[in-house]
Amino acid sequence: MLLASEERQLASILESPSAPLLANRLIAALEDEKRKRQEFYRDIDDDMKVEFINGEIIVHSLVKN
């Protein structure tokens, strides 16, 4: 379910002649993010303090006692 603001954005995009181009770019971006996320989960182990946020790998420093 979309928010009202998202519905307005979608309606605006659908009215645009460049809607198919925008859709293709969105799909490509989502596929790229999915690939990066899969690589991230493949390459990390439980000892690593890392997160995958918005396509970026965030590395946290270890706490020293």
N, C-alpha and C positions, 0 to 999 in steps of 0.2 A: 504494500500500500504506500502510495506516495503522499508526501506532505503537500499542502496547497501551493507552497512556493515552488516545489519541484514540478507539480502539475503545470504551473504557469511557464516554467522554464521549458518543459517538454513541448507544450503547445507552441511556444515561440520557435523552438528548433524545427518542429514539424512544418511550420509555415515557411521556413527558409528554403530557398532553392538548393542550398548546400547541405541539406539534411542527410542525404546519402553519404557524402564525404565525411561529415561529422560522425555518423554512425560507424563508418569504417575505421576512423581514427580511434573512436572509443573502444571498439572491439579489439583493435591492435594493442592499445594501451592495457586493456584488461588481460589479454593473453600474455603480454610481456610481464605484467605484475605477477600473474599466476606462475610463469616459468621461474621468475626470480624467487618467489616464495617456495616453490618446490626445491630449487637448488639450495636455498637457505636451510630448509629442514633436512635435506640430505647431508649437508656439510657440517651441521652442528652436533655437539654431544651434550650430555646432561651437565657437564662441568662448566660449560661456557655460560657467561652472563650476557646474553644477547637477546635482542628483540627485533622483529621485522615490523616496521611501522611505515605505512604509506609508501611501500616500495624501497625503503631505506633500511639498512642493517645498523642497528644501534648497539654499540658495544659498551657494557658497563664495566667500570674498574672493580677489581676485587677489594673487599673490605679487609684492611690489615688490623690485626689485634695487637 
